[in-house]
């Protein structure tokens, strides 16, 4: 019988909640225990008997359906309330559109209508280009230089997040799939590789491997920041550093030989420059000394020549006044100068006796001949070194000259 049809017998007028009309209750309100018991009977399926109405109603409150409702409400609360840590920021989305950006603290969203994306904005992240930790060399490290050489370049990039809104809406959906860091690293790595290839492409290989690494770092950092800002990525580059730059493995040995040769060349060049710095001042000092000596000798010779010229002029004047006297005076001065430097033997031929005894120092002559036989030979050029003339030889020569004069 339907619950809203009148009953028969003593059932009376009954409603689905177990009320017997106004016959027994009068103006009293509904019996709460009876209502709960009726709900338990309809949805709980359990019985408590006519004697256990209140006890059965108490057990009905923990029915599976009610437990599901409680669990669902608890899960909704856990998804709606969330904590933002220090140094992090959260973007709240409503139906996929930007709602607001919030900082650290306990926050609430109406899940699932609203969603959140939490990103650490103070963490300094590092991206490797051309290598990974504990991995072999990658093809992305091979780059072409300006002089058409292939070089293997690896670089480390450090960056932070400066605008979480630009990062989320311009770079992509990074956090909803719990892979946000991977997505950001991929964007930074791709942009860094593009910027680095452009800078390396206008750099000579020798410069990249030796002296221009700092320049390549600076130019790559500037170009990379320009690229990221052009797309409003919200990423700030903190530092860029080339970890290694070397030729490919296939030609590395030959290139090492070239580098060693360049190093030897620089070493010899430095040694030559050091020697030149040492020898040039010495040569300049020696040249200055010789020049000064030449100037002094010049002054001496000029002074002597000037003096001789003046003396000759004075003698000429005197000669013009008294030629005979001047002639004898010049003769006497000349003989005085000549005879003062030689040994002499004086013979008086006007004494009247013609039997003057001539004495020849034979012992001295023999001694001089022995000395001439033992003359030394210069080992350097093979020339004989003459012995100094002794007094006896000078005497003999003077006597011979005297006889020849007579």
Helices and strands as residue ranges (DSSP letters): G 9-11, H 32-39, I 40-44, H 53-60, H 64-80, E 81-84, E 88-94, E 97-102, E 105-108, E 114-120, E 125-129, G 139-141, E 142-144, E 150-161, H 164-166, I 167-171, H 180-200, H 205-209, H 213-230, E 235-247, G 249-251, H 252-321, H 323-339, H 362-373, H 391-405
